[in-house]
């Protein structure tokens, strides 16, 4: 998933995406352990997607904190 698509989502939607990606990663690792995995490269893609989501969540939280601090000043 592209970072630009993720930036359009809310923090709650991003957290849901993170959960979905983590479930997919678990399933892919399970398939890998049992030798049933179709596309082993998908594991790396999902790991990077999780990292993107976490990065964007952090960016949004810092932006919200910054806006809150500006309102109080």
PEURMO-V972214 format. One record per residue. RES is the residue in one letter. SS is DSSP state (alpha for helix, beta for strand, coil for the rest). PHI is phi in whole degrees, 0 to 359 (* if undefined). D_LAST is the distance of its C-alpha to the last C-alpha in whole Angstrom. Layout:
RES_SS_PHI_D_LAST ; RES_SS_PHI_D_LAST
This chain:
X_coil_*_38 ; X_coil_279_35 ; X_alpha_296_32 ; X_alpha_296_31 ; X_alpha_291_33 ; X_alpha_290_31 ; X_alpha_293_27 ; X_coil_282_28 ; X_coil_271_28 ; X_coil_280_26 ; X_alpha_297_25 ; X_alpha_297_28 ; X_alpha_294_30 ; X_alpha_294_30 ; X_alpha_295_30 ; X_alpha_294_33 ; X_alpha_300_34 ; X_alpha_301_34 ; X_alpha_300_36 ; X_alpha_299_39 ; X_alpha_295_39 ; X_alpha_295_39 ; X_alpha_295_42 ; X_alpha_297_44 ; X_alpha_297_43 ; X_alpha_301_45 ; X_alpha_296_48 ; X_alpha_294_48 ; X_alpha_294_49 ; X_alpha_296_51 ; X_alpha_298_53 ; X_alpha_295_53 ; X_alpha_293_55 ; X_alpha_269_57 ; X_coil_80_58 ; X_coil_259_57 ; X_coil_292_54 ; X_coil_274_55 ; X_coil_228_52 ; X_coil_296_51 ; X_coil_291_49 ; X_alpha_297_47 ; X_alpha_301_45 ; X_alpha_295_44 ; X_alpha_296_42 ; X_alpha_293_41 ; X_alpha_299_39 ; X_alpha_291_38 ; X_alpha_297_36 ; X_alpha_298_35 ; X_alpha_298_33 ; X_alpha_299_32 ; X_alpha_299_30 ; X_alpha_297_29 ; X_alpha_296_27 ; X_alpha_291_26 ; X_alpha_300_25 ; X_alpha_298_23 ; X_alpha_301_21 ; X_alpha_295_20 ; X_alpha_295_19 ; X_alpha_294_17 ; X_alpha_295_15 ; X_alpha_294_14 ; X_alpha_297_12 ; X_alpha_296_11 ; X_alpha_294_10 ; X_alpha_295_9 ; X_alpha_291_6 ; X_alpha_291_5 ; X_alpha_291_6 ; X_alpha_282_4 ; X_coil_278_0
